[in-house]
Amino acid sequence: MTTISRTAGQPVISSATGGFFRLLGKWVHGIVNHLARRQAIQTLRELDDRALRDIGIERSRIESAVSGAVDPDFGRIM
């Protein structure tokens, strides 16, 4: 025998409160991503040119590499 609870179809959080927490979550996620990108850029800038060449990044393209920009010539260092 199956029983269905009355509260199964009711939202746990009201839409206004849920919207606030979704917005807060997106804001926190954005800040965490920004800080992670800054740390990655700083780490790559600390590498010497040979190490950057080994991983296929030109010093002038560190920011675009961290942001994930696609470049057809990326990695082709002459």
CNS distance restraints for C-alpha pairs under 8 A (distance, minus, plus):
assign (resid   4 and name CA) (resid   8 and name CA) 7.25 0.50 0.50
assign (resid   6 and name CA) (resid  10 and name CA) 7.86 0.50 0.50
assign (resid  13 and name CA) (resid  17 and name CA) 6.30 0.50 0.50
assign (resid  13 and name CA) (resid  18 and name CA) 5.69 0.50 0.50
assign (resid  14 and name CA) (resid  18 and name CA) 5.93 0.50 0.50
assign (resid  15 and name CA) (resid  19 and name CA) 5.89 0.50 0.50
assign (resid  16 and name CA) (resid  20 and name CA) 6.31 0.50 0.50
assign (resid  17 and name CA) (resid  21 and name CA) 6.37 0.50 0.50
assign (resid  18 and name CA) (resid  22 and name CA) 6.13 0.50 0.50
assign (resid  19 and name CA) (resid  23 and name CA) 6.15 0.50 0.50
assign (resid  20 and name CA) (resid  24 and name CA) 6.10 0.50 0.50
assign (resid  21 and name CA) (resid  25 and name CA) 5.95 0.50 0.50
assign (resid  22 and name CA) (resid  26 and name CA) 6.23 0.50 0.50
assign (resid  23 and name CA) (resid  27 and name CA) 6.19 0.50 0.50
assign (resid  24 and name CA) (resid  28 and name CA) 6.20 0.50 0.50
assign (resid  25 and name CA) (resid  29 and name CA) 6.04 0.50 0.50
assign (resid  26 and name CA) (resid  30 and name CA) 6.07 0.50 0.50
assign (resid  27 and name CA) (resid  31 and name CA) 6.34 0.50 0.50
assign (resid  28 and name CA) (resid  32 and name CA) 6.20 0.50 0.50
assign (resid  29 and name CA) (resid  33 and name CA) 6.16 0.50 0.50
assign (resid  30 and name CA) (resid  34 and name CA) 6.13 0.50 0.50
assign (resid  31 and name CA) (resid  35 and name CA) 6.20 0.50 0.50
assign (resid  32 and name CA) (resid  36 and name CA) 6.18 0.50 0.50
assign (resid  33 and name CA) (resid  37 and name CA) 6.19 0.50 0.50
assign (resid  34 and name CA) (resid  38 and name CA) 6.26 0.50 0.50
assign (resid  35 and name CA) (resid  39 and name CA) 6.21 0.50 0.50
assign (resid  36 and name CA) (resid  40 and name CA) 6.21 0.50 0.50
assign (resid  37 and name CA) (resid  41 and name CA) 6.16 0.50 0.50
assign (resid  37 and name CA) (resid  66 and name CA) 6.48 0.50 0.50
assign (resid  37 and name CA) (resid  67 and name CA) 7.35 0.50 0.50
assign (resid  38 and name CA) (resid  42 and name CA) 6.16 0.50 0.50
assign (resid  39 and name CA) (resid  43 and name CA) 6.14 0.50 0.50
assign (resid  40 and name CA) (resid  44 and name CA) 6.20 0.50 0.50
assign (resid  40 and name CA) (resid  66 and name CA) 6.87 0.50 0.50
assign (resid  41 and name CA) (resid  45 and name CA) 6.09 0.50 0.50
assign (resid  41 and name CA) (resid  62 and name CA) 6.52 0.50 0.50
assign (resid  41 and name CA) (resid  63 and name CA) 6.34 0.50 0.50
assign (resid  41 and name CA) (resid  66 and name CA) 6.67 0.50 0.50
assign (resid  42 and name CA) (resid  46 and name CA) 6.39 0.50 0.50
assign (resid  43 and name CA) (resid  47 and name CA) 6.94 0.50 0.50
assign (resid  44 and name CA) (resid  52 and name CA) 7.52 0.50 0.50
assign (resid  44 and name CA) (resid  62 and name CA) 6.96 0.50 0.50
assign (resid  45 and name CA) (resid  59 and name CA) 7.36 0.50 0.50
assign (resid  45 and name CA) (resid  62 and name CA) 7.51 0.50 0.50
assign (resid  47 and name CA) (resid  51 and name CA) 6.06 0.50 0.50
assign (resid  47 and name CA) (resid  52 and name CA) 6.47 0.50 0.50
assign (resid  48 and name CA) (resid  52 and name CA) 6.42 0.50 0.50
assign (resid  49 and name CA) (resid  53 and name CA) 6.04 0.50 0.50
assign (resid  49 and name CA) (resid  58 and name CA) 7.81 0.50 0.50
assign (resid  49 and name CA) (resid  59 and name CA) 7.14 0.50 0.50
assign (resid  50 and name CA) (resid  54 and name CA) 6.17 0.50 0.50
assign (resid  51 and name CA) (resid  55 and name CA) 6.58 0.50 0.50
assign (resid  52 and name CA) (resid  56 and name CA) 6.12 0.50 0.50
assign (resid  52 and name CA) (resid  57 and name CA) 5.19 0.50 0.50
assign (resid  52 and name CA) (resid  58 and name CA) 6.42 0.50 0.50
assign (resid  52 and name CA) (resid  59 and name CA) 7.09 0.50 0.50
assign (resid  53 and name CA) (resid  57 and name CA) 5.67 0.50 0.50
assign (resid  53 and name CA) (resid  58 and name CA) 6.56 0.50 0.50
assign (resid  53 and name CA) (resid  77 and name CA) 7.03 0.50 0.50
assign (resid  55 and name CA) (resid  75 and name CA) 7.78 0.50 0.50
assign (resid  56 and name CA) (resid  74 and name CA) 7.24 0.50 0.50
assign (resid  56 and name CA) (resid  75 and name CA) 4.19 0.50 0.50
assign (resid  56 and name CA) (resid  76 and name CA) 6.96 0.50 0.50
assign (resid  56 and name CA) (resid  77 and name CA) 6.99 0.50 0.50
assign (resid  57 and name CA) (resid  61 and name CA) 6.58 0.50 0.50
assign (resid  57 and name CA) (resid  62 and name CA) 6.61 0.50 0.50
assign (resid  57 and name CA) (resid  65 and name CA) 7.31 0.50 0.50
assign (resid  57 and name CA) (resid  74 and name CA) 7.19 0.50 0.50
assign (resid  57 and name CA) (resid  75 and name CA) 5.87 0.50 0.50
assign (resid  57 and name CA) (resid  77 and name CA) 7.84 0.50 0.50
assign (resid  58 and name CA) (resid  62 and name CA) 6.63 0.50 0.50
assign (resid  58 and name CA) (resid  75 and name CA) 7.75 0.50 0.50
assign (resid  58 and name CA) (resid  77 and name CA) 7.18 0.50 0.50
assign (resid  61 and name CA) (resid  65 and name CA) 6.05 0.50 0.50
assign (resid  62 and name CA) (resid  66 and name CA) 6.23 0.50 0.50
assign (resid  63 and name CA) (resid  67 and name CA) 6.20 0.50 0.50
assign (resid  64 and name CA) (resid  68 and name CA) 6.16 0.50 0.50
assign (resid  64 and name CA) (resid  69 and name CA) 5.28 0.50 0.50
assign (resid  65 and name CA) (resid  69 and name CA) 5.97 0.50 0.50
assign (resid  65 and name CA) (resid  70 and name CA) 7.94 0.50 0.50
assign (resid  70 and name CA) (resid  74 and name CA) 7.45 0.50 0.50
